[in-house]
Amino acid sequence: MLAARYEKTGPAHEVLRVVEMERPEPEAGEVRVRVGVSGVNPTDVKSRAGATGGGLPGPFQIPHQDGAGVIDAVGEGVDPGRIGERVWLYFAAWQRPWGTAAQWTRIPGEQAVQLPQGASADLGATLGIPALTAHRCLLADGPIDGATILVAGGAGAVGHAAIELARWAGAGRVIATVSSEEKAALARAAGAHETVNYREDDAAERIRAAAPDGVDRVVELSLAQNLQLDLAVCAPYAVITTYANDGGDEAAVPVRALMGPNLVLRFVLVYTMPRDALRHAVRDVTRALHDGALSPLPLHRF
């Protein structure tokens, strides 16, 4: 098969090569998937560049955590009836060399999730990291029925999934921050009731106008940059959940401002989230797929 791989981390043009290699055979509990679409996320780029601090899981790494394809072989202990099943994949390259940037991959069976017939392979390949992250950010602290949700970066992959999952899960109102009218259109298409340009001086006032009682959950991608804005618009007992460190690692935490209204500051890394929460997220994302509640962003295809 053809596969992209690297043997050491570094700049893409120095370490990433497309090579021919043996097609992998599934081991016990695994399935082999003929990959139709491989999804690339920022986490894949950072890992290849060596920015995450982890080493390779073996002598080589085929990158990309997410993808979609068709199961064509199963290992011991896996129902042979799964052969021919369309699936979406998650965590394919997490502590394993067999990412989805190849014509075939092998993966634990539970990480190959049935893709409904109405869902495209493009959509399936964009679910794993973004949708599972968004689900955890939204629902780690319980149901959101009737809640007001603020999604920072509503035109990004996680933000897009968060808007759609929030609407699917029963949120009463979803507000998204964006940086341009083009991105506002993407957030509205995903289901945001209101969009606010976070670069404007009156961003807090506009969010407050859309949510007079404050927001109940914040899905945050840049805590260092946005914490003051979040605090200005949160309702008492709200939860601010951050899943990225865009804008820098350091954020000054004003303890009294969080303590007074009993706010929660939560951090999410999708790879290390509790296993029961991960299974919950996979179930809900699949249910949302069956309900037609999820859609892909405009994609860059390589």
Disulfide bonds with the S-S distance in Angstrom:
none
